[in-house]
Amino acid sequence: MNWTMMLQVKGILLFISVVFVSQQVEALNECERGVKRPHPSQENAYQLFSRSNHLKRWIDHECRRFTIFDPRKCACVEKTAEAFVSGDSRRHKNNFRPYTDNDKSQRESEEDDYVPMHRPSRESPSHFERWTDGQWVKENCNFPFYTGLVWSQVRCRCEWGTNRTAPIAVEDSETPAICLMMLHVTFNDGEIRDEGRGVWINIKNKLGAEAIADNTAVGGYAGSFRGASMVIPYFKSNVIGPIFHIGFQFLLCPGNPDTDIFLVHNDCKESKDGPSLVVSYQSWKQRIVLAMRTTESEGPGQVYCTIKNPGPQRSWLKVDIRYQDHVLEVMANDELCATGERFQGPMVTNNCPLTLMGESFCGKIDEVIITRGCTEEHAIS
């Protein structure tokens, strides 16, 4: 066999081996392609990367019931799967806590706060580390839309600290900051934005929402919404507390709708117990209905506010809701129209965002303000 034939045979064998190896390589899954990842704080959820025009963000998705997300399989699996470590096996060797001898002291100090696949970061109270793809990956509780969230190793999730403007570690003796401006939605200069904290406002049905010039509105601009809504994720698992104030003004489109028009609520499919706050308007009765659940009351309570002086047709209706010392007050156009004293304790916190308006709303809204812990002594309330 001459050299030419040997080279040809080697070339054929090389080609066959390359084809054979290439057939053995599995296609990359979504996690390996970088478009899917574990949720930064929820074991039973994951995130998918979304790109729409110039907007790039990670969108939350929840696993079906009784399953958690396995980063090795890039899928939701049964919670009893071998990939996850039970609480009784914390001292057993496993692939998700690859401590070396150098980590022994840290492991012993953290054993009481053991959480599979998670550990706090030394960089910042708002940072933690997740065991993913064979390595510890840093995560930031406040990325990309929040401030003031800190990592809780005991609860294995991100929680609100004592200061919503900076990530400060929570101590057992500390209490949440008082008199906090949680939201201040304005429409000045033709923009829909929050001037209180700069939080992200997710607008549903954007074609039906815009900021328009209106000389009867505060600042000369108002928000025009037709079947659209504003969803604020900042309020997910965020405590509003035993003292709060909600204020806004709205003006409906011409007509007299015979259905309840939702103005403010915190309902979503993730909440098993339903909303803890619903504010709606019944146009045919000219009254505001407020339903609220508190931690120490039996079931939700309702109050009805009938507008005493509705004013001329096509005029703004100003609404102020205050809760303090277990007393709920509703004011319409600066006049007290409803009082509820059956409530006990702070308003129930759930895992839903706050939603302003919705499919049934057609009209304008302006100057939405929500504060927590603020009494009459505070200027921002």
Salt bridges, closest charged atoms under 4 A:
GLU30 OE1 - LYS36 NZ 3.63
ASP60 OD2 - HIS39 NE2 3.25
GLU78 OE2 - ARG64 NH2 3.10
GLU111 OE2 - ARG91 NH2 2.82
GLU123 OE1 - HIS127 ND1 3.50
GLU123 OE2 - LYS138 NZ 2.29
GLU129 OE1 - ARG119 NE 2.55
GLU159 OE2 - ARG155 NE 3.39
GLU159 OE2 - ARG157 NE 2.86
GLU191 OE1 - ARG193 NH1 3.48
GLU195 OE2 - ARG193 NH2 3.21
ASP214 OD2 - LYS364 NZ 2.41
ASP320 OD1 - HIS245 NE2 2.88
ASP334 OD1 - LYS318 NZ 3.25
GLU367 OE1 - HIS184 NE2 3.00
